[in-house]
Amino acid sequence: MFEAEETGTTYLENALIKARSLYDDAGGLPVVADDSGLSVPALGGAPGVYSARYGSDEAGRDLGAAGRNELLLRTMAGLSGSDRRAFFVCCMVLIVDEYRVFTVQETFEGLIGQAPSGDGGFGYDPVFVLPDRGCSVAELDAGTKNRLSHRGRAGRRLAAVLADLEAAP
């Protein structure tokens, strides 16, 4: 089991905290760690780095995904158009050794819908709508989601870094 206290205020800070902790726990072996979440500009970037625990402090308990989605929809009631713009963020950190650290950060843009839709995916996927596709992320098949998503894109970028490292003399 691995846990690191996420005390950063950005995705990068939290990914670095987790990667450094994991690197130390692994005895200096190469590691990859990430931090991700949902950011809504009209809410000042919230839920942001607190996406997994959004609203839980105020409620005094873990709201779970459905509760966090409900809170987000209530908070955004009355907002329309570009005020519903949102994006998922994924920051990945690769530590090869103490002085070789690589980072990638990708986004996945969409809008917060008016109500949950679909039963695939997890987290905020049912309320995150892709206007050009006319569906929520929870309605995408896994292959399409992996191709379009912030995690899939960041993972491919990090895979390119790893391939380059392996190819270097």
Buried (B, 14 or more C-beta within 10 A) or exposed (E): EEEBEBEBEBBBBBBBBBBBBBBEEEEEEEBBBBBBBBBBEBBEBBBBBBBBEBBBEEEEEEBEBEBBBBBBBEBBEEBEEEBBBBBBBBBBBBBBEEEEBBBBBBBBBBBBBEEBBBEBBEBBBBBBBBEEEEBBBBBBEEEBBBEBBBBBBBBEBBEEBBEEEEEEE
